[in-house]
Amino acid sequence: MNLVQKLTPSAKQLAFQKWEFGLFLHFGLRTFYEGYVDFDERQMDPAAFNPVDLDCEQWIRSAKEAGMNYAVLTAKHHDGFSNWPSDYSRFSVAASQWKGGQGDVIREFVDACRKYDMKPGLYYSPYDGSADFYTQDAKAYDDYFVNQITELLTQYGYIDILWFDGCGSEGHSYDWKRIIDEIRRLQPHILIFNMGDPDFRWVGNEDGIAPIPCWNEVDSTEFSILTEKKEQLGEHLWLPAECDVQIRGDWFYSDSNELTLKSTEELMGIYYHSVGRGANLLLNIGPDRNGLLPEKDVERVLEFGSEIRRFERPFATIEQCRRIEKSWVYETEVPQLLDHVIIQEDLTDGENIRSFKIDIITQKSRRPVTIYEGQHIGHKAIIRIPAIKIQGVIVEITESDQEAVLQELSFHHVGSGK
């Protein structure tokens, strides 16, 4: 008998993993400074912020049409510019010419999410380049941190995600207990990304690629893109991974990078390497200086969403399978072309499956032949194979900690697509 206590996800973690696909939005004062990079020493003037045609509904409507389920907006990036009129900083939209200093990007973003039933998330950089006391007075900075987070979590209603980016925080100590206690008090349901008291973690690269295997149980998290140092958790925790990646070559909008717009083929490859390996995918599009998602980016992400929707039409599912001990067996009298198998483990009681294999029953000889062996399923495993005519499929769990339970199993022929 296995006496090891299994880690299990919370209800909100399970829900998060089912969202799978989200929109990342890098937008702020930097949008109006061509070529500005992280930790740039050039000074920026809040007066330059003026997205005259800002339309957050266009952002979120596009995301919804592409099949996304959540969106994360930069409330404050490393430069410290606040996309809301913060009482604790003069470096904010209140000092801009946009709407005479009366505008609030966070309000318009959250309202758009509510309208289109999109889960809203807010990115907040713990490091703040506009706060000269960041390195000089840790207590004063913690006060500032808590005050700004309190504004974000009390003025805009229900927020699903608070996304903390570790870049710039290497070597800095925050009063995480105080900060997290306040966050959990204000919005107990919220999901926190990667720092403080995380509910999900960064996959460790900005390429959209989850490793093999990508277990949900970890004892450390990747800290930031600027260091290979890992943040030790002191224990094993259930922390599903999220893969963040740019649709272009930069996080924020640039006039000069249209040629870096990823093709639908490349985006599908990223999808296989993220969602197809049990992680979530957070795809970044930088709104332009008018406050709109660029037209070509929208066209591309809608094409991408259309490709993903090909998986909504399987020719058979778990309902057509027979369970024989540790195997799920599908048989058909009419031969079928097969090029994808999608498997989802039921993670309610933890992650149990350690390895599995897929056999096909060949069309002519009707003999079982192993065509794939894997070591991880997690929330979802998308197995792509060269198209083959089959008379049946057998999915067998070859190793598991406890009895394996599949939540979904489906067989597809989706073709080559774009």
Secondary structure as UniProt FT lines:
FT   HELIX           11..19
FT   STRAND          21..25
FT   HELIX           29..32
FT   TURN            34..35
FT   TURN            38..39
FT   HELIX           46..48
FT   TURN            52..53
FT   HELIX           56..65
FT   TURN            66..67
FT   STRAND          70..76
FT   TURN            78..79
FT   TURN            87..88
FT   HELIX           93..95
FT   HELIX           98..101
FT   HELIX           105..115
FT   TURN            116..117
FT   STRAND          119..124
FT   TURN            129..130
FT   TURN            132..136
FT   HELIX           138..154
FT   STRAND          161..164
FT   TURN            167..168
FT   TURN            170..171
FT   HELIX           176..186
FT   TURN            188..189
FT   STRAND          191..193
FT   STRAND          200..202
FT   STRAND          217..224
FT   TURN            225..226
FT   STRAND          227..238
FT   STRAND          241..246
FT   TURN            255..256
FT   HELIX           258..260
FT   HELIX           264..273
FT   HELIX           275..277
FT   STRAND          280..284
FT   TURN            289..290
FT   HELIX           295..308
FT   HELIX           309..312
FT   STRAND          316..317
FT   HELIX           318..320
FT   STRAND          322..324
FT   TURN            325..326
FT   STRAND          327..345
FT   TURN            348..349
FT   STRAND          353..362
FT   TURN            363..365
FT   STRAND          368..374
FT   TURN            378..379
FT   STRAND          381..400
FT   STRAND          406..412
//
